[in-house]
Amino acid sequence: MDVATTTAAALLDVPVGEAGDLLDGLVRGHLVKQVGAGRFGWHDLLRDYAVSLAAAEDPVAQREAVVRRALRHFLHTLAAAGALTGSNVLRLPAETGAEPVVAQSFADGKEATAWLAAEWENVATVVTSVSCHPELVWRVAESLSAVLYRTRSATEWLPLVAVGIQAARRAGEPVGEGALRLALARAHWLRSEHTASGEECTRALELFRAAEWPHGESAALRGLAIALCHLGEVDRSIENFQASIAIDRGIGDRRGVAVNLCNLATVHDELGQFAESVRLTSQSLPLLREIGHRQAEAVALANLGAARHDQGRLRAATAALTRPCGSARSSAPGTPRPSR
């Protein structure tokens, strides 16, 4: 196991520069070694000794304060990484009464991805091993599952979801459990288990409605619409997409409106209702460009090209399909990137 300088700074509650100096001193004393740029590791025996020493000599309140700083450091760093890697983290209500936090910053998505590759096991270890601060544990579990689902198999991040659900229940936060139920739905979707995915979305929907959180309600309706579409229940799928759009418009969520329109257009295209698919896609594209959602814009352009092709309007189809954009068309309605 190794640790980043910024993580050490969060644990110690000191500035990053001071943490770096302390780690350099430990390197000179041959207690730790530098294993990469800004990363330090140590022998397992030394780690075990440190754990036993802390348990014997440090007060519980002090140890729990360290855990809290670690969780908040990971939570805010995951948010920064998710913003740069395009991960569709559900925009959860902010934690209340939070003190300043030491978090890693990134120059670009490549740097954020490198941090995730190096640090995600540390984050997972903290989430699955601590018993305090459940109000933070579920948030970190949700954020980590959201950034890992594209790059890691579900078997690696599903245990975090289970821990997060239990933590949300202990904290008495239905929004947290609902968010993690959506993560379970995403895992089932990846495995083409659409009935189970729809069931988890329904559970999440109930939790969000009980908590009166419309952002979550819209996300759950969207996920349920995707599952229903795959199950062949197209009319119910369309109804849920439309309900999600109505909520998004009511709360001013332009991203949600745009993504839902894109997905709904795909459903109508598959039904052979090409004119309606073109109409919905034409509504979604300006919004997607406005918010800078390049990935969903690429899906929308591909959908538009497919609909125009099916209408026999080949020039219009070619224009849509050759318009510069950052990603290729997905073959399924409600793919995880634009819809989840």
N, C-alpha and C positions, 0 to 999 in steps of 0.2 A: 504494500500500500504506500502511496505517496500523496503529498498534499501541495497545493498551490500557495504561494506567498500570501495572496489575498485571503485565502481561507484561513491560514494561520493568523493573520491579522484580525479576522473576525472572531476567531476562537479566543484570542488573547485580549481582545478589546483594546488594540493599540493601532496607530497609523501603519499603513502598509510598509513605509520605509523602515520604521522601527522593527517590525516583524522580520523584514529582510535582514537587518543587522543581527538580530537574535539568531536567525537560522544560519547566517554565515559563521557566527561564533560557535554554534553547535557542529558545523562542518569542520572547523578548525580543531575542535575537540574530538573529532571522529565519532560523534554520537549520531549524526545524520549524514547523508551524502546527497549532493545535488544530482538529480537524475534527468534533468532537462531544464529548459529555460524557465526559471521561476518555479521549479518543482523540486521537492525534497522528499527523500524516502529514508526508512530506517529498518533495522532488523526486527523480525517478529518478536524475539525475546525481549528487546528493549520496549517495544510497544506493550507487551503483556505486563512487563514490570511497571510501566507508567500507569496502566489501567488499574493495577492492584494498589499502587501507591495513592492514586487519586481517590479510589474507593475507601481507603483506610484513613486518609488524612484530610481530604477536602470536604467541607460541609455539603449536604445535599443541595441546599439552595445555591451554592456556588457552582456545583456541577450542572444543575438545571439551567442556570444562567448561561453557561457555556453552550449547552445544547440549544437554547433559544437563539443565541447569536449565530450558531451554525445554521440552524433552520432558516432564519431570516436571510442570512447571506446567500444560501442556496436558492431560496425563493426568488429573491430579487435578481440574482445572476441568471437564473433560468428564464425569467421574464425578458431580460436583455437578450439572451441567446435566442429565445423564441421569436422575438421581434425581427431579428436579422436573418433567421433561417426560414422564415415564412411559416412557422408552426402555428396552427390554428388553436391557440390556447383560448379556452372560454374566458371571456372578460369578466372575471368574478368580482364581486364587491370587495373594495379594498379593506385590508385589516384595519381595525380601529385602534387609536391611541398608540400608534407605533413610534418607537424612538428611531433616531438615525441608524442607518445600516451600512456596513462595509460590503460593497458588492463589486464583482468583476465587471469591467467594461470591455467592449470589443470594437475593433476598428471596422470589421466587416463580418459577413456570414462565415467566411472560411475560418476566421479566428474563433468565432463562436462554436463552430462545429468541432474544431480541435479541442476546445475546452470541454465540450460535452463528451468527446471520446475519452479524454483523460480522467474526467472527474465523475462521470455518472455513477460508477460503482461506489464511490465514496458517499454520494448523495443517497443511493439506495440503501447502503449500510446504515446510515443515520436513520432513515425513515423506518426501516424494519426492525431496528434494535432499541429505540428509545420508548419510554413509557410516559414521558411528560409532554406537555405542550401539544395536546391533540389538535388544538385549533390551528397550529402551524403544520403539523404532520400531514393532515389531509391536503392542505394547499400545496405543499411541496410534492406529494405523491401525484396529485392531479397535474401539476406543471411538468413534472418529469415524464409522466406517461405521454403527455401531449407532444413533447419534443422527441421522444424515442420511438413513437409508433411507426415512423417512416423508415427508420434506420436499424431498428432492432426487432427481433421476433417478439410476438406477443407473449411468449412464454417467459421472456426476460422481464417485462414490465408489468404483467398481470399481477404478480404477487404484491407489487407496490399499490395497485388499485385496491386489492382486498384489505391491506393494512389501512389505506386511506379511508375506506368506507367505515371501518371500525372506529377510526380516530374521529371522523365526522360525527358519528353517533355519540361517542363519548363527549364530544364538545357540544352536542345538542345543536348542530348546524345542518339543517336539511338541505340547504343550498350546496354544501360540500358533498353530502352523499349523492345528491342529484348529479353534480358535475362528474363524480366518479362513476356513477351508473352510466353516464354517457360514454365514459372511457371504456367501460365493459361492452357497451353497444358497439363501439368502434372495433373492439377486438373480435366480437362475433361477426361483424361485417367483413373484416379481413379474412375470416375463415368461411365466408359464405353461409353463415348460420343466421339466416335472416329472420327466422321466427324468434330466436333468442335475442337478436339485436332489437327487434321491435318491442319485445317484452321489457327489456332494460330501458328503452326510451319511454315506455309507458310509465314505468316506476319513477323515472326521473321527472316526467311531466307532472305526476301527482305531487312529488316533493316540491317542485318549483312553484306549483300553484298554491300549495299550502303555505309556502314562504312568501307568496306574492312577489315573485321575481320574474318579470316578463322576459328579460333577456334569456334566462334559462328555459322558460316555457317555449319560446320561439325555437331555440336550439333543439329541444326535445321533439317538438312537432316536426321539425325538418328531418331529424334522424328517423322518426317514425315513418314519415312520408317515403324516405329512401327504402326502408325495410319493406313497406307495403308494395312499393313499385316492383321490387325484386320478387315478391311473393305473388305478383300478378293482380293485386288488388288496386288497380290503377285509379278507379274513381275515388277511393278513400285516400290514396296517395295524393291526388290533386287537391282534395279537400284540406288535407293537412298542410300541404305547401301553401295554399291560399290563406289558411289561418295563421301560419307563421309570417307570411308577408304582411298581413293586417297588423299583427303585433309589432313587427319591425317598423312599419310606417308610423304606428302610434307612438313609439318611443324614439323615433328619429334615427334608427339604425340603418344607415344607407348601405353599409356593407352587407347586412343581413338581407335587405331587400334585393340587392343586386345578385347575390349568390342564389337566393331562392328563385328569382326570375330565370336565372341561367339553368338551374335544375329543372324547373317546371317546363321550360322550353324543350329540354331534352325528352321529357315524358311525352309531350305533344308530338314531337318529331317521330318517336317510336310508335305512336298511335296513327301515324300517317296524316296528322293535322298540321301540315307544313306551314300554312299561312299563319296559324296561331303560334307555332314555334318561332317563326321569323319575327312576329310582332313582339313576343316576349323577349327574345334575344336582343332585338333592337332597343328595347327599353333598358336592358341590363348593361349593355356595352358602355354607354356614357357614364353610368355610375361606377363601373369597374375601372374605367380609365381615371375618373375623378379621384377615386380612393387609392389608385395605384396597385390594384390587385392583379398583377400581370398574369399569374397562373390561371385564375378564373377567367380573365379576359381571353386567354388562349383557348380555353375550353369553349367559351361562348362563340368565338370566331369559328372554331371547328364545327360547332353545332349549326351555326348559320350557314356555313359552307355545305354541310350535309343536307340541310333543309332546302337550300337553293338547288342543289344537285337533284334532289328528289322531285323538285318542281319542274325540272328540265331547264332551269336557268343556269347554264354551265358557265357563262362569263361571270355572273354574280358569284357563283360558287367558287370559281378560281380566285376571284378578287378577295373573298373572305379567307380562303385557305392559305393564300400566299402573303397576306398582310403580316408584317414583322411582329412577332411576339415571342415571349420567352419559353413556351412549353408546348408539348404536343397534345393532341386531343386524347381524352380518356374514352374508353369504349363503353363505360357504364354510366347511367344517370346517377347523379348524386355521388360522384367519386369523393374520396375522403378529402382531397385537397381543397376543392372549392366549397364543399358542402359541410364538412365536419368542423 
